[in-house]
Amino acid sequence: MTDGKQLIRKEISEYKKTLNSETAAYLSQTICRRLVQTEVFRNARSIALYCALPDEVQTAALIEDWRDRKTISLPVVEGENIDFHVYEGKEKLVRSAFGILSPDATMKIPREDIDLVIVPGVAFDRKCNRIGRGKGFYDRFLTGSDKPAVGLCFGFQLKEAVSAETHDRQMDMVITEDEIIVSPRRR
C-alpha cells in the first residue's frame, strides 16, 4: 500500500506546483468559511489547528479570527509524536525542524480537553480516509480518541479512494471548497 500512497503523494505534489498563491488563498478562505459553519466547529470550545505549510489549506486567518473566542492550540512535534500547545500569538511561534510554525514555551493542552482536531493531509477520499506526509503524527495522536477530526483539502486532493492501512485514522469529515463529506461512520 505504501507504493500507492507514494504515487498519490507525487501526483498531488505535481498538481500543487500549478496552484498559484492567489488561487490557494481564495480556496483556503472558502474552505475555512465552510468549516466555521459546521455544527462540530460551532460547538467546540477547544480546537486543535495547524499552521499551514505553503502547499496546504491556509489557516492563518482562521487561527487569528477565532483565537479570542475559542482555545486554539497548534501542534508541537515531540520525538515521534505531536502534542498541542496553546496559541498565544504569531510572535510566540518558532519554526520546527520540519519547517512548521509551532508555539514556543506555551501550555500543553491535554488530549481529552480538545473538542475538535483540524487535520491537514496530502489526499483524502470520499470515505474520509487520509494520506498524510508519511510520519504518522496525526494517526498516533488520534488513535483511541473519540474527538471529531476534520480534514481540510483542496478539491484536487479529494480522490475516489486512497489506500488506508489499519493504523490510519479515518476523518469524521472532509471539507473542500466545493463540498463537505461526512464519514459513513458518523452519519
N, C-alpha and C positions, 0 to 999 in steps of 0.2 A: 504493500500500500504506500510505502514511503516514496516509491518512484512516481506514483500517480500524484501524490501531493507535490513533489518537486516539479513535475510538469505544469501543474496548475500555478504554483508559485512563479515559475518562469513566464508563463503566459500572462499572468496578471501584471507582473513586473514590466513586461514589454508594453502592455497597454497603458500602464500608468505613466510611462515616458511620453505618451502623446497627450496627456491631460495637462492643459496649461493652468497656471495658478489662479487666474480669474474664474475659470470654469469650476475648478476644485473648490474655491471659496463659495461660489454660488450654490453648488450642490451640497456642500457641507452645511450651509445655512438652512437649506430646505430639509435636510436630514435631521438636523438638531431641532428645528421647529416641529417636525413630526414627533420626535422623541418627547418633547415637553408637553405635548398634547395627550400623551398616553396616560391612562389611569395609574399604571405602575410608577411612572415618574412623579405624577402629582401627589401620590400617596406616600412616597419615600421621603423620609426626613434626612437620612444619611446616604449619600451617593458616592460610590467609588467610580471615578472617571479616569481618564488618561490624558496626558499631554501628547498630542499627535506628532508623529514624525511627518516630514513633508509629504509623504505619499499616502497618508491616512486621512480619514474624515477629520477635518479640523475641529477641535473642541475648545480652543482658547476663549472664544466669545461666550460659549455655553458656560464654561467654568466661571468667568467673570460675572456673567449675568445672574448666576444663581448662588454665588458664594456667600451672600448676606442673607439668603432665605433658607438655605439648606446646608448641612455639613457636607462639604466637598472634600474628598480625600483622593490622593494620587498614589500610584504605585512606586514602591522603592524596592529595588532588587537587593535581596539579601541571600547570597550564596546561590542555591538552586531554586529559591522561592521568591515570591513577591509578597510584601505586606503593603498596607495602605496607610498613609500618614496624612494628617490634616493639611489642607491647602491654606496657607496664610498670606498669599500674595506672590506676584511674579518675582519680587525682589528676594524671596526666600527659596527660589528654585536653583538647583545646580544640575549640570549635565552629567549623567551617569556614564559608566563605561560603554553602554550600548547607545549612547548619544541621545538618550531620552531625558527630558527635564523632569526632575524629581524634587520633592520637598527636602530641605536640608534641616536636620535637627528639629523636626516638629513632632507632635504627638502621634503615636501609632494608634490606629482605630482597631479595636478587636473585631475579628471577622463577624462575630454574632451581632455587632452593633451596626453593621452595614445593611441597609434595606434594599439596595439595588446596585448591581455591578454593570457598568457600561464597558463593553469589550471591543477592542479593535480586532481586525483579522485580515488575512490575505484574501480569503474567499469564504463564502457561506453557501448553503444550499437551501432549498425550499422546505426541508425537514428541520432546518435550523442547526445543521451541523456546521462546524467551523474548521478552517485550516488557519493556524496561526503561523508565526515565523519559525516554528520548529523547536523552541526551547521548552515548551510545556508549562510556562509560568502560570498562565490563567487556568489551564486544566487542573494543575495541582491546587491552586488557590480555591477553585470552585468545587473540588471533589468533596463530597459529603455535605455540601451546603444546599439548603433549600431556598436560598435567596434568589430572586429573579436575576437572570443575566441577559442583557440585551446587546446584540451585536450591531455595530454601525458599519455600513459599507456603501460604496458607490454601486449603482446598478450593474455595472460591468463586472463587479466582483461576485455577483449572485449567479450561481450555477444551478443546473437542474439537480445535480448530485455531486457530492465530494466524498472521498474515501474517509470514513470515520472508523477509528480504532476504539477498542474498549476503554482506553484511558481518556479519550476525547470527550469533553463536556459539551453536551448539546445546549444551545442557547434557548431561552424561553421565547425570544422574539428577535427578529432581524429587521432592521429599518434601512431602507434605501430612500433615494429621492422620490421614487415613484410608488412605493408600497410599504406596508407593514405586514410582515409574515409572522404569524403566531405558531409556535411549536404545536404539533399534533398532540403532544402530551399535556399541554396547558389549555386546550380547548374545552 
